[in-house]
Amino acid sequence: MDIETDVLIVGGGIAGCSAAYYLARDGVEVALVDRGEVGRGASGRNAGSLHQQLMPFTFREGSARERQARVDTLPLMVAASGVWQELSRELDGDIELRIIGGLMVAETDEQMAFLADKAALEQDQGLDVHMVSGNELRTLAPYLSEAVIGAEYAPGEGKLNPLRAIAGLVQGAKRSGARFFEGRELLDLERGPADFTALLTGGRVRCRRVLNAAGPWAAQVAAKVGVSLAVEPNCVQSSVTERTTPLVGHLVCHAEKILSLKQVTNGGLIIGGGWPAKIDPATSDLTVLAENVRANVALACQMVPDLERKRLLRSWAGVNIRSDGKPFLGEVPGVPGFYNAVPPDAGLTMGPICAKLVAEQMTGRPTSLDIGMFTIERAAP
Ligand SMILES: Cc1cc2nc3c(=O)[nH]c(=O)nc-3n(C[C@H](O)[C@H](O)[C@H](O)COP(=O)(O)OP(=O)(O)OC[C@H]3O[C@@H](n4cnc5c(N)ncnc54)[C@H](O)[C@@H]3O)c2cc1C
């Protein structure tokens, strides 16, 4: 492999594949490399939730700076849903995007008060959310336990099939001329006066520009041009039940505890929310933690008692992104031609909007949303 291209994308997850799709569609010459297989990182292992609301365990427990970062990112979360809806019309095949609404449930008055404050903050940022309780909640979600006294409802939340979405993006990008290379790890990046030379396992790419879409490993890629990026890997796990008749009609999260629950198109119920898994630092092997599966599933059963009669089919782990809660977007000052497209932890939701904004910048257009707050300059590591 010894090629030349205008843009080299490093990383074939949802961010990289979306960037390839948008750039190639705009006539930009693109090559994407991944050290493994495209879509086999977090982007192919996630729970398929389309989030909008601030997640309590990150929003509540983080520092004041982290909380503000998440509030600053809300307008992008709102826009992300619109981008996914566009993609579901544009891509080949059904990506199983369904806007079913999301309920963040509360069991105590304290949790209700927290949600009400959170809803007010989110409404200020343009998010369509409101509180529901009593008969309204029972009618909306009869499957919820009596222990649930109320919820924050976000009608714009939903779910999608990430594997189908990645396949659709790759197909669309290839149709516009993008080239994909799997099993090629970026080992080094040399900067010339007006271009870059990327040294890969078994190959070399000369390119005018580089787009860093390496997700949890974006810091290692940025370090190759001397840039420090405050992103690190975070191992989490999810589980799925056997297929069953329609039971859970919304994306269900909890006001205080770690939970996301939804029923996907084939009838399986995906239970997750960000419970930790384990990674072996020497081999990078991932291990699902049984005690966390038990706690995660027990919580899901407390919220939806009918789940107790369903059998768990499988649990799996993946490596997510941990950062300050904001994406890293755009060209890096001082390194002309080097761009980042690194979403925050709700990276399936945010991957396409992040890639789209960076692609707009790379094609010399004004970005459809201001990305000033999301450049590398905003934060000390
Ligand atoms: C179990 C789990 C459940 C999740 N659930 C949800 C959810 O329901 N909703 C949601 O919004 N988000 C969810 N997420 C988060 C989301 O999946 C990720 O944030 C998102 O997929 C990150 O996308 P990415 O393209 O930035 O990175 P990735 O998908 O990790 O892709 C990065 C790619 O870069 C490649 N790479 C890295 N370094 C190099 C290199 N040096 N050279 C070449 N290639 C390289 C990797 O091989 C990888 O394929 C979940 C994550 C996990 C793990």
PDBQT file of the ligand as one rigid body, heavy atoms in Angstrom, charges set to zero:
ROOT
HETATM    1  C1  LIG A 401     -20.781  -0.967  25.440  1.00  0.00    +0.000 C 
HETATM    2  C2  LIG A 401     -20.969   0.429  24.896  1.00  0.00    +0.000 A 
HETATM    3  C3  LIG A 401     -22.257   0.957  24.814  1.00  0.00    +0.000 A 
HETATM    4  C4  LIG A 401     -22.441   2.254  24.286  1.00  0.00    +0.000 A 
HETATM    5  N1  LIG A 401     -23.718   2.724  24.114  1.00  0.00    +0.000 NA
HETATM    6  C5  LIG A 401     -23.929   3.913  23.501  1.00  0.00    +0.000 A 
HETATM    7  C6  LIG A 401     -25.252   4.350  23.208  1.00  0.00    +0.000 A 
HETATM    8  O1  LIG A 401     -26.217   3.649  23.454  1.00  0.00    +0.000 OA
HETATM    9  N2  LIG A 401     -25.405   5.571  22.625  1.00  0.00    +0.000 N 
HETATM   10  C7  LIG A 401     -24.340   6.374  22.316  1.00  0.00    +0.000 A 
HETATM   11  O2  LIG A 401     -24.555   7.485  21.816  1.00  0.00    +0.000 OA
HETATM   12  N3  LIG A 401     -23.060   5.964  22.536  1.00  0.00    +0.000 NA
HETATM   13  C8  LIG A 401     -22.838   4.757  23.102  1.00  0.00    +0.000 A 
HETATM   14  N4  LIG A 401     -21.565   4.306  23.323  1.00  0.00    +0.000 N 
HETATM   15  C9  LIG A 401     -20.443   5.161  22.925  1.00  0.00    +0.000 C 
HETATM   16  C10 LIG A 401     -20.145   5.105  21.441  1.00  0.00    +0.000 C 
HETATM   17  O3  LIG A 401     -20.259   3.798  20.930  1.00  0.00    +0.000 OA
HETATM   18  C11 LIG A 401     -18.728   5.634  21.159  1.00  0.00    +0.000 C 
HETATM   19  O4  LIG A 401     -18.523   6.856  21.855  1.00  0.00    +0.000 OA
HETATM   20  C12 LIG A 401     -18.529   5.891  19.664  1.00  0.00    +0.000 C 
HETATM   21  O5  LIG A 401     -18.824   4.725  18.950  1.00  0.00    +0.000 OA
HETATM   22  C13 LIG A 401     -17.117   6.373  19.369  1.00  0.00    +0.000 C 
HETATM   23  O6  LIG A 401     -16.993   6.429  17.968  1.00  0.00    +0.000 OA
HETATM   24  P1  LIG A 401     -15.600   6.780  17.290  1.00  0.00    +0.000 P 
HETATM   25  O7  LIG A 401     -15.792   6.619  15.838  1.00  0.00    +0.000 OA
HETATM   26  O8  LIG A 401     -15.135   8.096  17.800  1.00  0.00    +0.000 OA
HETATM   27  O9  LIG A 401     -14.583   5.700  17.898  1.00  0.00    +0.000 OA
HETATM   28  P2  LIG A 401     -14.459   4.111  17.677  1.00  0.00    +0.000 P 
HETATM   29  O10 LIG A 401     -15.750   3.484  17.322  1.00  0.00    +0.000 OA
HETATM   30  O11 LIG A 401     -13.747   3.582  18.872  1.00  0.00    +0.000 OA
HETATM   31  O12 LIG A 401     -13.519   4.003  16.404  1.00  0.00    +0.000 OA
HETATM   32  C14 LIG A 401     -12.170   4.376  16.473  1.00  0.00    +0.000 C 
HETATM   33  C15 LIG A 401     -11.406   3.504  15.496  1.00  0.00    +0.000 C 
HETATM   34  O13 LIG A 401     -10.074   3.985  15.415  1.00  0.00    +0.000 OA
HETATM   35  C16 LIG A 401      -9.247   2.887  15.173  1.00  0.00    +0.000 C 
HETATM   36  N5  LIG A 401      -7.875   3.276  15.544  1.00  0.00    +0.000 N 
HETATM   37  C17 LIG A 401      -7.431   3.693  16.754  1.00  0.00    +0.000 A 
HETATM   38  N6  LIG A 401      -6.133   3.985  16.698  1.00  0.00    +0.000 NA
HETATM   39  C18 LIG A 401      -5.723   3.752  15.420  1.00  0.00    +0.000 A 
HETATM   40  C19 LIG A 401      -4.478   3.858  14.742  1.00  0.00    +0.000 A 
HETATM   41  N7  LIG A 401      -3.352   4.293  15.356  1.00  0.00    +0.000 N 
HETATM   42  N8  LIG A 401      -4.416   3.536  13.419  1.00  0.00    +0.000 NA
HETATM   43  C20 LIG A 401      -5.528   3.098  12.758  1.00  0.00    +0.000 A 
HETATM   44  N9  LIG A 401      -6.736   2.973  13.371  1.00  0.00    +0.000 NA
HETATM   45  C21 LIG A 401      -6.836   3.311  14.680  1.00  0.00    +0.000 A 
HETATM   46  C22 LIG A 401      -9.825   1.771  16.037  1.00  0.00    +0.000 C 
HETATM   47  O14 LIG A 401      -9.451   0.489  15.554  1.00  0.00    +0.000 OA
HETATM   48  C23 LIG A 401     -11.332   2.040  15.910  1.00  0.00    +0.000 C 
HETATM   49  O15 LIG A 401     -11.957   1.223  14.931  1.00  0.00    +0.000 OA
HETATM   50  C24 LIG A 401     -21.329   3.025  23.856  1.00  0.00    +0.000 A 
HETATM   51  C25 LIG A 401     -20.029   2.486  23.954  1.00  0.00    +0.000 A 
HETATM   52  C26 LIG A 401     -19.846   1.205  24.445  1.00  0.00    +0.000 A 
HETATM   53  C27 LIG A 401     -18.453   0.641  24.502  1.00  0.00    +0.000 C 
ENDROOT
TORSDOF 0
